[in-house]
């Protein structure tokens, strides 16, 4: 309606709006007799076909049209005058909805004429049901070539021999066909006739639905590899017709082999399977690794089923989903699953992901669960592509413990000024042990307080390591070196004070090292600003990642607060203490010298 209003502003707006309106509008051409209203059965003596409205719409030069002829029991009406229709049109998509093909032969002729009139521009062609009819004939296009047609949809019940005409049209008239939508039984007939090698090489998207038996399903394994889009069910499900002797393992193997063959090239995959004959049977479907799938749609909402995923290529090991291995580039997932407990198959770990989302109520509807899974998946996928993804858990612990050792082992020696007799022996051991205890308790607290799953905890560790590395100059160089110099100066000068008191007036180092200790502490206090900024940056990174999951801010705050309190308070608290200790030691030594 807004676009139509824009056409009334001026001629320029009318031109621009008309182009947009044509591209977005799907115009229905309904060939009805005169004096006939919509939704009213056609009556006798209707006075002929009313096609003036259709002719008027064609003057608009639409690009997306739907050809609809209502069902009529009156066979006395003469066909309309075909000469009134333009010989050339610029349709880009046509949807044909016709009743029984033998009712009016001219209907098929008119449809074929309108389709052929757009042979140079047509991109999509669809044959759909208009009424609840049993059979429909498929038109013949002769030698007409449709070079731009890329999608063909044939959702009809054909009469005998129609499959041959469909196949003839695909191979002769549609040489660049890429996307085919049809019933399983028709495509299986093409497969069983050995006609697959004659299909266009450009065909890389396939949508199958309808009834199929396990034996005919197995014939789909002959489909050549290389599909980019494969829909096996989905919105229109596949109905498995099972016998009493059909085994679950056989069905698992057939579907797994079918998906395994197409998995290396698939970018979009949809599956929805229903079986009514043995509804009580619970099947565990096995999915291979899909390295390039970006969109995944799974619908088992009507049946009892479970899904497991292959952990590694050719491993034969199937477990609940691991997105990093099974779907490394997945962007969208929509899962319709009847039982809430079955959602665990799509969670990245055994820990229920909903446990860390206290601000989001437990969802039970399939579409809501799918929406939540999509958000969760996008977060995990973004976490996977973080730098240093090759970092192992042991590598993180080693780096963090080493960092804590280098910092904390140099913090405490200065404080032992008040206990000079214990300084030489306690300095090397007590700080490092305390550092590891603080580190262990801090990381453990983060994990327990946030109830993070294993994958999310590893991602959190990676973020912390990025923070450490990005501020390496301050955290791993400035602070350790400063404290090492200060500690060495304090320890060395104290050793001289105890062992060589007679040399105190002549020992320049006795004054230099305490002064260096004080200066280093001042530098550390100044650099503490950089540490605070580094923490702020890492907090923002974590906040941005978790914000994609719409997590409560309290969770983010608790994660960072616990970590900062456990691991970073030494810089803010112990540095002033060391400064006081260094000044105190300097004053003590000056006092000794005065004596």
N, C-alpha and C positions, 0 to 999 in steps of 0.2 A: 504494500500500500504506500509506503514512503517513496519507493522508486516511481510509482505511478504519479504521485503528487509532484515529484521533481520535474516530470515531463511538462507540467503546466507553467513552469517559471519562464522559460524562454526557449527559442529554437535551439540554442546551443545546449541547454540543459536537456531538452527533449532528445537531441541526438545522442548525447552521452548516456542518458538514462535508458534509452531504448536498447542500446547495446547490452547494458547490464541486465535489463529485464529479459531480453531474449536468452541470455546465457543461463539465467536462473529459473526461468519459467518452463514448466512442462504443460503443454496445451493438449487437451483431450478433444479429439475429433469423433463425435458420436453421430453416426449415420442413422437417424431415426425418421420414420414416416411423418408426414404432416399431421398436425393436430394430435401429436403424441407428446405426453409429458414424461418427465423422468420418473423411473420406478413404476411405470404403468405398462402392463403387457400390451404389445402391439395388437391392434384390432384390425378386422377386415375393412376393406374400402377406406383405407387411410388416405387415399389420394396421392400415392407415390411417395418417393423418398425426399425428405427435406434436407438438401445439401447446400442451400444458399449460405447458411451459417458457417459451414465448413469452408466454403470458397472464400468467405469474408475473412476468416481466420488465417487462411493461407496467404492472404495479401500482407499480413504482418511479417511474413518470412521467418517463422519460428525455426528454432534449431533442435528443440526437444519436443517430441510429439508422442501422443498415445492414440492409436487407432482402435476404436471401440464400436462394435456393431451389436446391438442388443439381440437376444434370442427372440425368434418370431416363428409362430406356428403357421402364419399365413404365407403361402408360397405363390400367391397370385400377383404380388407386386412385381412390376417390371424393374430391371436394373436401372440405375441412374445413368445419365449421360457422362461418359468418361471424358469427353472432350472439354468439359467445363473445368477439369483439373489441370493445373499447369504441368507441362511436360518435364520441367526441371525444377527441382527444389534443392535446398541447402541444409537438409536435416543432418544433424550430427548424432542423434540418438532416436530410435524408434522402438516403441513398445506396442506389440500387436496383441489385442485381446479380441478373439473371435469365437463364436459358438461353433456348433457342429459343422465340419467342412462341407458336408454334402447338402446342407440346407440351401445355401445360395452359392453357386459356383462363381458368380461374379465377384463375391467378396474376396476370394483368394486372388482373383485376377486383379482387382483394384489394389489390394495390399501389395502384390508383387510389383505393380506399376509404380506405386508411391515409393516403395523401397528402391527400385531401380532408378527412379528419378533423382536419387541422392547418392548414386554410386561413387561419385568422386569425393564426397564429404562425409559420408556416414562412418561413424566410429563405433557405435554400440547398437546392437540389434537384439531385441528380446521378444520371445513368443510366450505369452502368459495366458492363464485361464480368465475368461470373462464370465462364464457360467459353469455350472456343475455338469460338464459334458464328459462323455466317455472317450471320444477319439477326436483328433484334429489332424487334418492333412498339413504337410509341410510344403510350402510353395517351391517351385522350381525357378531358378534365376537364369537358366540357360548359360550363355557364355559371358554374362555380365561380370566384370571384375570389380571388387570393392577394395582398392589398395589401402585405404585408411582404416578399414574395419578391424578392430583389435579385440572386441568382446562380443561373444555370442551366448545368449541365454535361451534355452529351449525347455521351459517348464510346462510341458504339455503331455497329455496322453495321446500318442500317435497311433494311427492305424498301421496295419502291416505294410512293411516296405518303406515306412517313413524314415527309419534309421539310415537306410541306404541313400535317401535323398539328402538327409542332413550331412552325411559324410561326403557326398558328392559336392554339396555347397561349400563345405569346409576346405576341401582339397582343390576345388576349381575356382570358386568365386571369392574365397577369403584366404588369399595366400599369406597374409601377414597376421593371421589370428594369433592372439596372445593369451586370451582368457576364455575358457569354456565352462559354462554352467549347464549341467544336465543331470538327469536321474542316473542312478547307479546301473540299472538294468540296461539302459541304452548304451552307456559307455562300455559296460562289460561285453555287450554284443559286438561292439567295434573291436574290442580286444580279442575276443574269441574268434572273430573272423580273420584275425591276423592283419588288420588294417592300420595298426599303430604306426608302422614305419612310414606310412603315406601321409600322416598328419604334418602340418607345417612345422618346420624347425623352430619357428618363433613361439610356438605354444609353450608357455612356462607357468601358466596359472590354471588350476583345475579346481572346480567346485562340484562335488558329488553329493547327492542326497537320495533319500527314498529307500525302498526295500532291497535287501541283499542277503544272500545266504553265505555261510562260511566258505563254501567251495568257490562261489563266484567272487567272494572277497579276496580269496587267494589268487585269482587271476589278475588282480590289480598289481601284483608284484611284477608284472611284465611292463608296467609303465616305465619308460626310460627315466633315468636320473636326470636332475637338472631343474626341477620345478622351483620357482621362487615363492609362489603362493599355493597352498594346498588346503582346501576345506573339505573335510570328510564329516559331513553333518553340520553342526553349528546351529544357526537359526532354524533351518530346515534339517531335522535330524536324520541320521541313517538308522533304519529299522532292521535290526538283525532278526532273521527268521531262523530260529534254532530248532533242532530236533533233539530228541532225548539222548541220542548218542554223541552229540557235540560236546567236546571237552573244553574246560576253561583254558587249559594250557595251550590248546590249539589256537584259540582265539587270541590269546596273549602273543603267541609267536608270530601269527600272521600280521597283526597290527604293528608289532615291533619291527619286523622285517620291512614292512611297507614304509614306516617312518624312517628307519635306519637308512634306507636307500636314498630317500629324498633329503635327509637332514643336512648334508654338507652344503646345500645351496638354498635351503628354505629361509625366507625372510619374514613370512607371515604364515601362521598355522592355526587352523580351527578344527576342533573335533567335537562331535556330539553324537553319541550312540545310545540307542534305546532297544531293549529286547523285552517283548511282552510275553512270549511263549513260555519262558522260564524266568519270571520276574523275581523269584526268590533267590536266583543264583547271583552270588557276589563275585565279580571278576576283578582281579588286580591287574591293571594295565601297566605295561612297562614302556617307558619313554627313553629314547636315546638322547645323546647330547646334541643340542641345536646351536652350533657356534655362531650363526648369523641371524637367528630369529629375533625380530624386534617387537612383534605383536603376537600374543598368544591368547586364544579363546578356547576354553574347555567347558563343556556343558554335559554333566552327568546328573543333573538335578532330579531326574525322574527315576533313577535306578540306584541300586546299592553297588558301590564300586570303590576301589582304592587305586591310587596312582603312585608308582615309585619311579625314580629317575636313576639313570645310569651315572655312576660317579666319575668314571674315566672311560675314554675310548677303548672299546674292546675289552673292558675289565670284567664284564659279566656280574658286577656288583651293583645292586639296586637298593637305593635308600631314599628317605625323604629329600626334597629338593635342596640342592646347593647351587644357588644362582651363579656363583662365580665359575662353576664348572659346567653346569647344564645350559645356562642361558647367559653368557657373558655380556651380550649387548642388548638384552631385553629392555624395552622401554614401556610396554603396556601389557597388562595381564588382566583377563576377565574370567573368573572361575565361578561357575554355578554348581554348587555341591549341596546335596540335600541335608547332610548331617554336619553339625558344627564341629564335631570331633575330627572329621576328615580334613578339615582345613589345615591340620598339622602337616599334611603332605606338602604344603606349599610354603611352610615357614622355613627360614634358613637354619634353624637349629632345633634341638629337642625342647628348648625352653620356649614356652608359649609367648610369642612376641607381644600379645596383648597385655601381658603382665607389666610392661614398662610404659603403658599408656593409661594411667589412671584418669586422665581427663577425657578419655573417649570411652563411652559405655560399650559393653560387650554387644557385638552386633550378631544378628542371627540370619537376616535376609541375605540371599546369595549375592545380590548386586551390591549391598553395603559391604559385605566381606570382600568382594572383588575390589571395591574402591579402596578399602583399607590395605589390601595386599598390594595394590598398585603403588600406593604411597610408600609402603615399607620397601617394596622392591626398588623403587627409584632411589631411596636413600642408600640401600645397600649397594646398588650399582655405582652410585657416585662415590661411595666409600672405597669400592674396589679399585677405582682408577686413581686413587690418591698416589702421590709419589712414594717411593720406598715400599711398594706393595710386595716386593720380594723379601722384605725384612722378616726374619723368623721371630718367633716369640722369645727364643733364647737370646737372639741378638739384641732385642729390646731390653731384656732384663740385664744383660751384661753391660750395655751402654749406660743404662740408668744407674745401676749399682756402682759402676766405675765413676760416673759423674758425682754421685752422692759421696763416694769415698774421697774423691779428690777435694770436694768442698768441705765436708764435715771433718775430715781428718786434719784439716788446717784451722778449724774454727776453735777447737777446745784448748790447744796447748797454751795459748795466751792466758786463758782463765786459770791455768794451773800456777800462775804467778803467786796466787795466795797459798799454794801448797807446793813450794819449790822442791821439796824432797821427792815428790812423786812424779814430777814432770818428765824426767828422762825416760822412765819406764812406761808410764801410762799413755803418753802422747801417741805412740804408733798404733796402739791396739784399741783402746777404748773408743776413739772417734769412729773408726771404720766399722766396728761392731754396732755402734749406735746408728750409724748411717744405714746399714743394712736392715736393722730393726725398723727404723722409721720408714724406709722405702717399702719393706714388706707390708707393714701395717697400713701404710697409706694406700697402696695399690689394692690391697685386700678390702679396705674400707670402701674405696670407690666401687669396686665390683659388687660388694654385698649391698651397699646402700642404694645402688641404682638398679639392681637385678638385671644386669646386662647379659644378654646371650653371648656365647663364645665369640661369634663372628663380630658382634658389635664391640665387645671388649678388646679384641685385637685391633679393630679400627681406632678405638680410643687410644690404645698404646701407640699406634702409628702417628696419630696426631701429636701426642706428647713428644715423640722422638723428633718429629718435624720442628716442633718448638725448640727443642734442645739444639738441633743442628742449625736452625736459622739464627740462633743467638749464640753460636759457638764462641764467638770472640769474647763475649762477656762471661758466659757460663762455664766454658771449658778452658779458657785461656786466662782472662783477666783475674777472675776470682781465685782459681787454684794457684796461679803464679804469685799473686799478691799474698795470699795466706801462707804459701810455702816460704816465701821470703820472710814474712813476719815470724812464722813459726821457727824457721831456721835461725833467725837473728835472736829471738828470745831464748831458744834452747842453747845456742852457742854461747851467748853472753852470760847466761846463767851458769853454764858449765865452767866458764872462765872465772866467774865470781866465786864459785865453790872451790875450784882446784888451784887457782893461781891468784890469790888475793893480793900478793905482793906486786903483781904486774898491773893492777887495776889503773893506776894513774897514767901508765904508758900505753894502754890498749885502746887504740882509736876505735876498733870495732865494738868496744863496750858501749860507746855512744851512738855509733852509726846504725847498728841493727835495731835498737829500740826506736830511733827516729824513723827508720824505714818502715817499721811496723806501724807507727802512727800514721805516716803518710799513706801507706797502702790501705789502711782502714778508711782514711778520708776518700781515697780514690774509689773504694768499694761503695761507700755511701753515695758518692756521686753517680756511680754506675748503677746503683740500685734503681734509679729512675728508668734506666734502660730495661732492667729486669721487670719492673712494673708494666712497662709498655709491651714487652714480650708476652707477659701473661695476658694483657688485654687483647693482643693480636690473636693468641691461641684461643682465648675465650670467644672471640668473634668467629673464628673458624668453626669451632665446635657448635656455636649457636646457629650459624648458617646451615651447617649440615643437619642438625637436629630440627631446625625450623622447617625443613622440607618434609619432615614427618609430622609437623604440627604438634610437637611435644610441648607439654606444659613448661613454662619458664622455670618453675620450681625444680624440675628435674635437671635442667641445665645448670641452674645455680648450685644445686647440691653436688653435682658432679665436679664442678670447678672448685667449689668451696672446700670440699673434703680434700681434693688433691693439693690445693694451694696450702692449706693448713698443715698437711702432712709433710710436704716436700720442699716448700719454699719459705716457710717461716724462719728457717735458720738464717737466711740472708737479712731479713728485716729485723730480727731480734738479737741474734748472736753477734752481728757485726758491731753494734754499739757496745755490747759487752766486751768484745775483743778490744775495741778502741779504749774503753775504760781500763781494761787489764793492761794494755800496752803502756798507757800513760802512767798507770800505777807502778808498773815495773820500772819505767824510766825514772820515776820519782824515788823509788827504792834504791836504785843504783846510784843516783845522784847523792842520796843520803849516805850510802856506803862510802862513796868517794869523799864526801865532806868529812866523814869520820877519819 
